[in-house]
Amino acid sequence: MFKAGLALKVAGSVDTGCGIMGCVAAGKTLQKMRKSQVGWRIEELQMVAEANFVEWRRPGRGGSHVIFSASGVREIVSVPARRPIKPVYIKQFLALIDAAGKVGKS
């Protein structure tokens, strides 16, 4: 699990923990997610979250939901881990990603 704020600065670049290829893939996935909110898996949301400094966790003993949160953002998003993930959860997740990006820029 990725913890926000644990980025490593190495030789002038920032390592977010997802690797270069993972971040590129996460960026493309995020673009596709914005175009279509249907047909997504929880693993894809987790990958996008990690690349955008959003934490995720499964409460309790594994739980049936994954909870996404970002440092400095009041809202959290709880997404059922089963497929298919409904578009309403994708919209909430995208709003959290956008809010986390605004906090990170300020």
N, C-alpha and C positions, 0 to 999 in steps of 0.2 A: 504494500500500500504506500502511496506517495504522500508525503507530508508537505503542505504548502510552506514555502519559506526555507526549504532545505536545498535550494539551488546552489551548486558549486561553481565558483568562478575559477576557470582554468585558462591561462594564457589569453586573457582578454575576451573569452567567450563564456556564456553561461550554460551550464549543463543542468537541465531540468530533471534528469533522471530517466527520461524516456528515450534518449538517443536521437541522433539526427534523423534516421529513417522513420522512427516512431513518431517524431514530431511532424515530419512532412506528411505521413499517412494520417495523423490526427487532424492536421489542417485541412486535408482533402475531405476527410470524413465529416468534419464540421461544416464545410461548404455544402456537401451533399445533404447533410441533415437539415440545413436551413432551407433547401429547395423542396425536400420531401420529408415529412415527419412520420412516415409509415415504414415498417419493416426493419426496425433497429433492434440489436441485441444489447444486453447489459454490458457485455465486454467492450463493445464499441463506445458506449457512454463512458466507461471507466478510462479507456485510452484517451479520449478527448479531454476528460476531466484532468488527468495527470499532466497532459501537455499544456493546460491552461491554469495551472496552480489551484485547482479545485480538489479538495480532499473527498474521499469516499470511504464508506465503511458499511459493514453488515452488522447490525445490532444483535446482541445476545449470542445465541449459539448458531450462527449462520443466518438465521432470519429469512423471510421471504421477500424482503425489500432491501435495496441499497440506498443509503442516505448520502447525498452530496451536499457539501457546504464549502464556503470560501471564507477565508480570513477577511474581516472588514465588511462582510455582506451579511445583513440581518436574516435574510430568507435562507431556508434549506429546502431541498427537494428530495422527497422520498419516492423512489421508483420501484414498482414491483419487478422482481428479478425474472419472472416468467415471461415467455414470449406469447403473443406479440406485445410489445410495449405500445400502449395507446398514444396517439398523437398529442394529447393534452400533457402527458409527462415529458415528451420531447420539447414541447413549447416552454414548459417550466424550466427544463434543463438548459435550454438555449438562453433564457432570460438570466439564469444564474451565471452562465459563462460570460454573458455580456456585462453583468454587474461586476463580476470578478475582474474583468478586463479594465473597467473604469476605475476600480479601486487601485489596481496595480499601476495605472498610469499617473495617478495623483500623488 
